[in-house]
Amino acid sequence: MPLLPEKEFKLGLDLRGGVHLEYRADLNQIPEKERSEVMQGLRDVIERRVNIFGVTESIVQVYGEDRLVVELPGVESIESAISWIGQTPLLEFMEEKPADEIQAIIDKRKEIAGKTLEEIQTTDNWMLAFESPYQETGLTGRYLKKASLSFDQTTYAPIVELQFNDEGAKLFEEITARNVGKTLAIFLDGQSIIDTNNDGKIDGNDLYAPRVNEKISGGKAMITGNMTVEEAKTLVQRLNQGALPVPLGDPIVQQKIGPTLGAISLENAVKAGVTGVAMIMIFLILIYRLPGLLASLALILYVFLLLALMKLVPVTLTLAGIGGFILSVGMAVDANILIFSRMREELKQGKNLLTSIDEGLRRAWPSIRDGNATTLIVAFILYFLGTSFIRAFAFALILGILVSLFSAIVVTNVLLHLFARGKLGKIKFIWI
């Protein structure tokens, strides 16, 4: 039987430790209608930059009109983080290397294909396989005035239009003149911004579009091809990032959270969660007897199911998220209490056990539905309008509520019917 791959929980900044930075972008020179787009472009390039430096679980978010929040789990040096983020994005137009050099790179990649890292390192001149098939042209983002989105008047296909300044126009004309029939790659911070083989990643395994069809004069160019409107918008945004006129300066907020503090916080949060669940189970069993015991079993299943979903999604666990998780446990129990209370009322009226279970669920459902719906509405508002820590709390609460409804309505109800049909169903004391 195949085993599922083992996955670790994804811990947030407050549990794992790291660096929290907050910037205020200078938007004085940006028209008001373009500020949102510029901030999203800034967020994208900063996220790409910190990922390049190996911070793969970073969180970069726009907050308000001009705030940019950057969270870097596992990073120990605030100075290094500020240095990575503060560098000017580098947009480069690069041309193909000579054909023999490209072929040598392709041949070397084929030679090492399927080999382990140790085997690759024993191959002669193995580093050739990791070289880029492109070389610098001197044309960078500082020569690009702007990129914009337009549409073909006949086919309505999206087109990306480029406009260079005077010096850039001369360079671009020279570059396109010597590269007719070849591709001209566009790199931002050392990574191509176009994925032409539609494999969802840009990994240097092939040559990138756009292809130069003729010498281009006048400083204007168009990128066409098989791309969607969303892909074209993303390309425009990334092109404009290379000459982004938004200085960040020094962060207005900088905070370092040590991994020891994060570990202590996690340990305390887990203890609080375990204690809370245990006390809830004791309460249910003492007050509701057998139904309380069955609800406790459903609660244990709920906890394991929710933790499994948090691993698979994955959800970044923060202290606020754990708080949302614990709160959802209480709400799961609230649904069970409503069902049991209605069920008891039916039993006291002399109805049989199975009918009382069904009636208890039917009568409790409107209250359960409305109570959870209103909480979900608030949680969604917090998620879409809140900052990172608030969003973590809201997401954990939303996920917990949805799973708790399944636990209370389906799992507990199935267990009640199962035991009610057995010998225990005849012992009235344990049901009331």
C-alpha positions as CSV (number, residue, x, y, z in Angstrom):
1,M,0.0,0.0,0.0
2,P,1.5,3.3,-1.0
3,L,2.2,5.7,1.8
4,L,1.3,9.4,1.7
5,P,4.3,11.7,1.7
6,E,5.2,13.1,5.2
7,K,4.5,16.8,5.5
8,E,5.4,19.1,8.3
9,F,3.2,21.9,9.6
10,K,3.9,25.3,8.0
11,L,4.7,27.6,10.9
12,G,4.3,31.3,10.7
13,L,6.7,34.1,11.8
14,D,5.5,34.2,15.4
15,L,6.1,30.5,15.9
16,R,9.2,29.8,13.8
17,G,11.0,33.1,14.4
18,G,12.2,35.5,11.7
19,V,12.0,39.1,10.6
20,H,9.0,41.4,10.2
21,L,9.4,44.6,8.1
22,E,6.9,47.3,7.2
23,Y,7.6,49.9,4.5
24,R,5.8,53.0,3.3
25,A,6.1,53.5,-0.4
26,D,6.6,57.0,-1.8
27,L,3.6,57.4,-4.2
28,N,3.8,61.2,-4.6
29,Q,4.8,60.9,-8.2
30,I,2.3,58.2,-9.1
31,P,-1.2,59.2,-10.3
32,E,-3.9,58.1,-7.9
33,K,-5.6,55.7,-10.3
34,E,-2.3,53.9,-10.9
35,R,-1.3,53.5,-7.2
36,S,-3.0,50.2,-6.6
37,E,-1.4,48.6,-9.7
38,V,2.0,50.0,-8.8
39,M,1.7,48.6,-5.2
40,Q,0.8,45.2,-6.5
41,G,3.7,45.3,-8.9
42,L,6.0,46.3,-6.0
43,R,4.6,43.4,-3.9
44,D,5.3,40.9,-6.8
45,V,8.9,42.0,-7.3
46,I,9.7,41.9,-3.6
47,E,8.2,38.5,-3.2
48,R,10.3,37.2,-6.2
49,R,13.4,38.8,-4.7
50,V,13.1,37.2,-1.3
51,N,12.2,33.8,-2.8
52,I,15.4,34.0,-4.9
53,F,17.3,34.4,-1.7
54,G,15.8,31.2,-0.4
55,V,13.0,32.5,1.9
56,T,10.4,30.3,0.3
57,E,7.6,30.8,2.9
58,S,7.8,34.6,2.9
59,I,4.6,36.6,3.2
60,V,4.5,39.9,1.3
61,Q,1.3,41.9,1.5
62,V,0.0,45.4,0.6
63,Y,-1.7,47.0,3.5
64,G,-3.7,50.2,3.0
65,E,-2.7,52.5,0.1
66,D,1.0,52.7,0.6
67,R,2.1,50.1,3.1
68,L,4.1,47.0,2.3
69,V,4.4,44.3,5.0
70,V,7.2,41.7,4.6
71,E,7.5,38.7,6.8
72,L,10.5,36.4,6.5
73,P,10.3,33.2,8.6
74,G,13.7,31.7,9.5
75,V,15.7,34.8,8.6
76,E,17.9,35.9,11.5
77,S,19.5,39.1,10.2
78,I,17.3,42.2,9.8
79,E,20.2,44.0,8.0
80,S,20.4,41.2,5.4
81,A,16.6,41.3,4.9
82,I,16.6,45.0,4.4
83,S,19.5,44.7,1.9
84,W,17.7,42.1,-0.2
85,I,14.5,44.1,-0.3
86,G,16.1,47.5,-0.8
87,Q,18.0,46.6,-4.0
88,T,16.7,48.1,-7.2
89,P,15.0,45.5,-9.4
90,L,17.0,44.7,-12.5
91,L,15.2,44.2,-15.7
92,E,17.4,42.9,-18.6
93,F,16.8,42.1,-22.2
94,M,19.1,39.3,-23.2
95,E,20.0,37.7,-26.6
96,E,20.8,34.1,-27.5
97,K,24.4,32.9,-27.2
98,P,26.1,31.6,-30.4
99,A,24.4,28.4,-31.7
100,D,27.4,26.1,-30.8
101,E,27.4,27.3,-27.2
102,I,23.6,26.7,-26.9
103,Q,23.9,23.3,-28.4
104,A,26.7,22.5,-25.9
105,I,24.4,23.5,-23.0
106,I,21.5,21.4,-24.4
107,D,23.8,18.4,-24.9
108,K,25.2,18.7,-21.4
109,R,21.7,18.9,-19.9
110,K,20.7,15.7,-21.8
111,E,23.8,14.0,-20.5
112,I,23.0,14.7,-16.8
113,A,19.3,14.0,-17.1
114,G,18.0,11.5,-14.6
115,K,21.3,11.6,-12.6
116,T,21.6,12.3,-8.9
117,L,23.5,15.3,-7.6
118,E,26.5,13.2,-6.7
119,E,26.5,11.6,-10.2
120,I,26.2,15.0,-11.9
121,Q,29.2,16.4,-10.0
122,T,31.3,13.6,-11.4
123,T,30.5,14.5,-15.0
124,D,33.1,16.4,-16.9
125,N,32.3,20.1,-17.2
126,W,28.9,19.5,-15.4
127,M,28.3,23.1,-14.5
128,L,27.8,23.9,-18.2
129,A,24.3,22.3,-17.9
130,F,23.3,25.1,-15.5
131,E,24.4,28.0,-17.6
132,S,21.8,30.3,-19.3
133,P,21.6,30.1,-23.1
134,Y,21.4,33.9,-23.1
135,Q,23.9,36.7,-22.7
136,E,23.7,40.3,-21.8
137,T,22.9,43.1,-24.3
138,G,23.3,46.2,-22.2
139,L,19.5,46.9,-22.6
140,T,18.0,47.1,-19.1
141,G,14.8,48.4,-17.4
142,R,16.2,51.9,-17.1
143,Y,15.8,52.3,-20.9
144,L,12.1,51.1,-20.8
145,K,9.6,54.0,-20.5
146,K,6.6,51.8,-20.0
147,A,4.8,48.6,-21.0
148,S,1.1,48.6,-21.7
149,L,-1.7,46.1,-22.7
150,S,-3.6,46.4,-25.9
151,F,-5.6,44.1,-28.2
152,D,-5.4,43.1,-31.8
153,Q,-8.1,44.9,-33.8
154,T,-8.9,41.7,-35.8
155,T,-8.5,38.8,-33.4
156,Y,-8.9,40.7,-30.1
157,A,-5.9,38.8,-28.8
158,P,-3.9,40.5,-26.1
159,I,-0.7,42.4,-27.1
160,V,2.0,43.7,-24.8
161,E,3.4,47.0,-26.1
162,L,6.8,48.3,-25.1
163,Q,8.0,51.9,-25.3
164,F,11.8,52.7,-24.9
165,N,13.4,56.1,-24.3
166,D,15.6,57.6,-27.0
167,E,18.8,55.8,-25.9
168,G,16.9,52.6,-25.4
169,A,15.4,52.8,-28.8
170,K,18.8,52.9,-30.5
171,L,20.0,49.9,-28.4
172,F,16.9,48.0,-29.1
173,E,17.2,48.6,-32.9
174,E,20.8,47.3,-32.9
175,I,19.8,44.2,-30.8
176,T,16.8,43.3,-33.0
177,A,18.8,43.8,-36.2
178,R,21.3,41.1,-35.2
179,N,18.8,38.7,-33.7
180,V,16.1,38.4,-36.5
181,G,14.7,34.9,-36.3
182,K,16.0,34.4,-32.7
183,T,14.4,34.9,-29.3
184,L,15.0,37.8,-27.0
185,A,14.7,36.9,-23.4
186,I,13.5,39.3,-20.7
187,F,14.8,38.7,-17.2
188,L,13.8,40.3,-13.9
189,D,16.3,39.8,-11.1
190,G,18.0,36.9,-13.0
191,Q,14.7,35.0,-13.8
192,S,12.8,35.0,-17.0
193,I,9.4,36.7,-16.7
194,I,7.8,34.6,-19.5
195,D,6.9,30.9,-19.3
196,T,6.5,30.0,-23.0
197,N,6.2,26.2,-22.6
198,N,3.2,26.5,-20.3
199,D,4.7,24.1,-17.7
200,G,3.9,26.5,-14.8
201,K,7.5,27.3,-14.1
202,I,10.4,29.2,-15.6
203,D,13.4,26.9,-15.1
204,G,15.9,27.5,-17.9
205,N,15.3,24.3,-19.7
206,D,14.5,25.9,-23.0
207,L,14.6,29.1,-24.9
208,Y,12.1,31.8,-24.1
209,A,9.9,34.0,-26.3
210,P,9.4,36.6,-27.6
211,R,10.9,35.9,-31.1
212,V,12.3,38.7,-33.1
213,N,10.7,38.8,-36.6
214,E,12.4,41.9,-37.9
215,K,14.6,44.9,-37.0
216,I,12.5,47.2,-34.8
217,S,13.1,51.0,-35.1
218,G,11.5,53.9,-33.3
219,G,11.7,52.5,-29.8
220,K,8.3,50.7,-29.9
221,A,7.8,47.0,-29.9
222,M,5.0,44.4,-29.5
223,I,5.0,41.0,-27.8
224,T,2.3,38.8,-29.3
225,G,1.6,35.1,-29.0
226,N,-0.6,32.5,-27.4
227,M,-1.3,34.1,-24.0
228,T,-4.4,34.9,-22.1
229,V,-5.4,38.4,-20.9
230,E,-4.4,37.6,-17.4
231,E,-1.0,36.4,-18.6
232,A,-0.5,39.6,-20.6
233,K,-1.5,41.7,-17.6
234,T,1.1,39.9,-15.4
235,L,3.7,40.4,-18.1
236,V,3.0,44.1,-18.3
237,Q,3.2,44.4,-14.6
238,R,6.5,42.6,-14.4
239,L,8.0,44.6,-17.2
240,N,7.1,47.8,-15.5
241,Q,8.7,46.6,-12.3
242,G,12.1,46.9,-13.8
243,A,11.8,50.7,-13.8
244,L,9.5,51.0,-10.8
245,P,9.4,54.7,-9.8
246,V,8.5,53.9,-6.2
247,P,11.3,54.3,-3.6
248,L,10.9,52.3,-0.4
249,G,13.6,53.8,1.7
250,D,14.2,52.3,5.2
251,P,11.4,50.3,6.9
252,I,9.2,52.2,9.3
253,V,8.8,49.1,11.4
254,Q,11.4,46.3,11.9
255,Q,11.1,43.5,14.3
256,K,13.0,40.3,14.9
257,I,11.4,37.3,16.5
258,G,13.8,34.7,17.8
259,P,13.1,31.0,17.2
260,T,13.3,30.3,21.0
261,L,10.4,32.7,21.7
262,G,8.5,31.1,18.8
263,A,9.1,27.6,20.2
264,I,7.8,28.7,23.7
265,S,4.8,30.3,22.1
266,L,4.0,27.1,20.1
267,E,4.4,24.9,23.2
268,N,2.1,27.1,25.3
269,A,-0.5,27.3,22.4
270,V,-0.5,23.5,22.1
271,K,-0.9,23.1,25.9
272,A,-3.8,25.5,25.8
273,G,-5.5,23.7,22.9
274,V,-5.1,20.2,24.5
275,T,-6.4,21.5,27.9
276,G,-9.3,23.2,26.2
277,V,-10.4,20.1,24.3
278,A,-10.0,17.9,27.4
279,M,-12.1,20.1,29.5
280,I,-14.8,20.3,26.9
281,M,-14.9,16.5,26.6
282,I,-15.2,16.2,30.4
283,F,-18.1,18.7,30.4
284,L,-19.9,16.9,27.6
285,I,-19.6,13.5,29.3
286,L,-20.7,14.8,32.7
287,I,-23.7,16.7,31.5
288,Y,-24.9,14.6,28.5
289,R,-23.7,11.1,29.4
290,L,-23.5,8.8,26.4
291,P,-24.4,11.5,23.8
292,G,-21.6,13.6,25.3
293,L,-19.2,10.7,25.0
294,L,-20.1,10.2,21.4
295,A,-19.7,13.9,20.8
296,S,-16.3,13.7,22.4
297,L,-15.3,11.0,19.9
298,A,-16.6,13.1,17.0
299,L,-14.6,16.0,18.5
300,I,-11.4,14.0,18.5
301,L,-12.0,13.1,14.8
302,Y,-12.7,16.8,14.1
303,V,-9.3,17.8,15.6
304,F,-7.4,15.2,13.6
305,L,-9.3,16.1,10.4
306,L,-8.7,19.8,10.8
307,L,-5.0,19.3,11.5
308,A,-4.7,17.1,8.4
309,L,-6.3,19.8,6.3
310,M,-4.0,22.4,7.7
311,K,-1.0,20.2,6.6
312,L,-2.4,19.4,3.1
313,V,-3.7,22.9,2.1
314,P,-1.2,24.0,3.6
315,V,-2.2,26.6,6.2
316,T,0.5,28.7,7.8
317,L,0.1,28.2,11.5
318,T,0.4,31.3,13.6
319,L,-0.6,32.0,17.2
320,A,-3.7,33.9,15.9
321,G,-4.5,30.9,13.7
322,I,-4.3,28.5,16.6
323,G,-6.6,30.9,18.4
324,G,-9.1,30.6,15.6
325,F,-8.7,26.8,15.6
326,I,-9.5,26.6,19.4
327,L,-12.5,28.9,19.0
328,S,-13.9,26.7,16.3
329,V,-13.6,23.7,18.7
330,G,-15.9,25.5,21.0
331,M,-18.3,26.3,18.2
332,A,-18.3,22.6,17.2
333,V,-19.4,21.7,20.7
334,D,-22.0,24.4,20.7
335,A,-23.8,22.7,17.8
336,N,-23.8,19.4,19.7
337,I,-25.2,21.0,22.8
338,L,-28.1,22.4,20.8
339,I,-28.9,19.0,19.3
340,F,-28.7,17.2,22.7
341,S,-30.9,19.8,24.4
342,R,-33.6,19.5,21.8
343,M,-33.2,15.7,21.9
344,R,-33.8,15.6,25.6
345,E,-36.9,17.7,25.3
346,E,-38.3,15.2,22.8
347,L,-37.4,12.2,25.1
348,K,-39.1,13.9,28.1
349,Q,-42.3,14.1,26.0
350,G,-42.3,10.4,25.7
351,K,-41.1,9.9,22.1
352,N,-38.8,7.0,21.3
353,L,-35.1,7.5,21.1
354,L,-34.6,7.4,17.3
355,T,-37.4,9.9,16.7
356,S,-36.0,12.1,19.4
357,I,-32.6,12.1,17.8
358,D,-34.1,13.1,14.4
359,E,-36.3,15.7,15.9
360,G,-33.5,17.1,18.0
361,L,-31.3,17.6,14.9
362,R,-34.2,19.1,12.9
363,R,-35.2,21.6,15.6
364,A,-31.6,22.6,16.4
365,W,-30.5,23.0,12.8
366,P,-31.9,26.6,12.2
367,S,-30.0,27.9,15.3
368,I,-26.8,26.0,14.3
369,R,-27.1,27.3,10.7
370,D,-27.7,30.9,11.6
371,G,-25.1,31.1,14.3
372,N,-22.4,29.6,12.1
373,A,-23.4,31.7,9.1
374,T,-23.1,35.0,11.0
375,T,-19.7,33.9,12.3
376,L,-18.6,32.9,8.8
377,I,-19.6,36.3,7.5
378,V,-17.5,38.1,10.1
379,A,-14.6,35.7,9.4
380,F,-14.7,36.4,5.7
381,I,-14.7,40.1,6.3
382,L,-11.7,39.7,8.6
383,Y,-9.9,37.6,6.0
384,F,-10.3,39.9,3.1
385,L,-9.8,43.2,4.9
386,G,-7.4,42.2,7.7
387,T,-3.6,42.1,7.9
388,S,-1.6,38.9,7.9
389,F,-2.1,37.9,11.6
390,I,-5.8,38.7,11.4
391,R,-6.1,36.8,8.1
392,A,-4.4,33.7,9.7
393,F,-7.0,33.8,12.5
394,A,-9.9,34.3,10.1
395,F,-8.8,31.5,7.8
396,A,-8.4,29.0,10.6
397,L,-11.8,30.0,12.0
398,I,-13.4,29.5,8.6
399,L,-11.9,26.1,8.0
400,G,-12.7,25.1,11.6
401,I,-16.3,26.1,11.3
402,L,-16.8,24.2,8.1
403,V,-15.2,21.0,9.5
404,S,-17.1,21.4,12.8
405,L,-20.4,21.4,11.0
406,F,-19.5,18.1,9.4
407,S,-18.4,16.8,12.7
408,A,-21.6,17.9,14.6
409,I,-24.2,17.2,12.0
410,V,-22.8,14.1,10.2
411,V,-20.4,12.3,12.5
412,T,-22.2,12.8,15.8
413,N,-25.6,12.0,14.2
414,V,-24.3,8.8,12.7
415,L,-22.9,7.7,16.1
416,L,-26.1,8.5,17.9
417,H,-28.2,6.4,15.5
418,L,-25.6,3.5,15.6
419,F,-25.7,3.3,19.4
420,A,-29.5,4.0,19.7
421,R,-30.2,0.9,17.6
422,G,-28.0,-1.3,19.9
423,K,-28.5,-2.6,23.4
424,L,-27.5,0.8,24.9
425,G,-30.5,2.4,23.2
426,K,-32.7,0.6,25.8
427,I,-31.0,2.2,28.8
428,K,-32.9,5.5,29.1
429,F,-30.7,6.9,31.9
430,I,-27.7,7.3,29.8
431,W,-29.5,9.3,27.2
432,I,-31.3,11.9,29.4
